[in-house]
Amino acid sequence: MRVIAALNANLDRTPVGTRSRLADELGGATILARTVERVSQISSIAGVFVFCPSDQLDRCGAILAHTRATTCQHNAGPPPWSNLVCSARKWSLDGWRGGIGGATSFDEYTDVRLIAGLLETTKADAVLSVPPGAVLFDPALGEKIIDHRKAIGEEAKMSFIQGPPGLTAVLLDADVIRELSDKALPIGAIFGYKPESPQKDMIFEPCCCPTSSDVRFGTGRLIADTDRAIARIERLSSSRAKLSAEAIGRLLIEEDERGCETFPYEVEIELTTDDPYPSGVLRPRGSRVPTRGPISMEHVRKVASELSGRDDILCVLGGFGDPLCHPQLSAVLEALRPSELAATGGGVFGLAVRTSAVDLTAEVIDMLIAHRVDVLNVTLDAWTPETYQDLQSPGGEMTANLDAVLESLDRLAAAKADCLSVAPLVVPEFCKSRDNLHELDDFYDGWMQRLGIASITGFNHFGQRLEDRGLIKMAPAARTPCRRVRSRALVLADGRVTLCDQDFEGKHTIGTIEESTMGELWAGESLSQVREAHVSGSAELPVICGSCEEWHRP
């Protein structure tokens, strides 16, 4: 089997919407050259090919002048799935999969169109696709992927290893590459669930190459395309000793279990506690939540300015009300993602709106598209109008009209089609409870057939402050340090920042946006003490933590 390696490089922008660092130096060499050097150590590959846009050929050639790589110019532009992958992958950068709609890290940098074109002039039976910023790519894992593909014969036409993005890669047979190219599909199409033709998860298929649990369970982006990923790579590269893939995986697992970044991955902003379904039973709403907001534009602009200064922060408009009820929603979106910069990735990195979509008017639809909101997370929780009514307005004091919401989503789909936009990606959510379990399969398969996207969440009783409508307890038997106080922050509509997103009553706040920055509050003494108490197993945890069962969720 003749195998070649392919890297898809762009010296200006990355597929996830960040500034390219491929020409930047790291440890005395450019990031792209270092990655090519790692890939070139695989003894069984017949050549390394680097794609780049034609107007970058001279720059790319200079970077790779002293490497084994062959530079291939193209004028193909971004692939047709680029905007879809960009919005979908922002929400799972640290894992090889888990992106919205089944998007994987392999989708980001693998352009099957370019590889198919290369195969017209270069003989190869299979191609190993490696991210160009994978400076810690492990050649031994690359060799293992190739050997595994040879060993499984005709059982599969590809091979991959589960692992942190950038540590490993994916190998595709030439005919698979051509088929995906002809159908204009990303690699994620192979991994995604299809209700009409269900199959086993690909990790249980012969194409999944076995590896150590340290590699398999390690999480943390190792592709040098965000500030946070580069900082992680620098930490792992600080030792003079060359780390194995297993050692890197162990360090990432330790960081995930106990470490804390200097800034949250995700900041949720509650715009208001107003809600069209105040008596809904699956979430804290209405009289169960103290009246707050609407949030002031001064607070929004201050948070937006801080978030926009970082290149991988996720922002969710949600909290314990419906953001579409905010009277200045357009101004809020403009502050977070200015319309004139939206097309070029300006403003906050990832932007989502969590809503019941009851107030998804034509005006709001235009706003969401103009500001290129990445995700519209719609809390439906039901497949039939009857169950929807029972969950959203159980007393019948108001009509909960599922058909009207679905019509609004149809109008959004039509508006996106009219302007050739994939964003916002609509993510229908189903909060699994004893009240709606009978509709779970219909909901999931129905939305997967319609959109290719559906989200199933477990019921959250918010530390026993809501009636527990859950089915079974999902928290592991042994408690570990809470992930949420190390990854998320919540700004309430009155400007206060809470200890965590379970505090819908606002009883455990750590400061205000008016008096401090998010960075100061995140690194402040109050939150640091709580994190330390979780890590040490101290009994001196806040009251809200004692009965919480969401500590294991990222």
Buried (B, 14 or more C-beta within 10 A) or exposed (E): EEBBBBBBBBBEBBBBBBEBBBBBEBEEBBBBBBBBBBBBBBEBBEBBBBBBBEEBBEBBBEBBEEBBBEBBBBEEEBBEBBBBBBBBBBBBBBBBBBBBBBBBBBBBBBBBBBBBBBBEEBEBBBBBBBBBBBBBBBBEBBBBBBEBBBEBEEEBBBBBBBBBBBBBBBBBBBEBBBBBBEEEBBBBBBBBBEBEEEEEEBEEBBBBBEBBEBBBBBBBBBBBBBBBBBEBBEEBBEEEEEBBBBBBBBBBBEBBEEBBEEBBBBBBBBBBBBBBBBBBBBBBBBEBBBEBBBBBBEBBBBBBEBBBEBBBBBBBBBBBBBBBBBEBBBBBBBBBBBBEEBEEBBBBBBBBBBBBBBBBEEEBBEBBBBBBBBBBBBBBBBBBBEBBBBBBBBEEEEEBBBEEBBEBBEBBBEBBEEEEBBBBBBBBBBBBBEBBEEBBEEBBBBBBEBBBBBBEBBBBBBBEBBEBBBEEEBEEEEEEBBBBBBBBBBBBBBBBBBBBBBBBBBEBBBBBBEEBBBBEBBEBEBBBBBBEBBBEEEEEBBEBBEEBBBBBBB
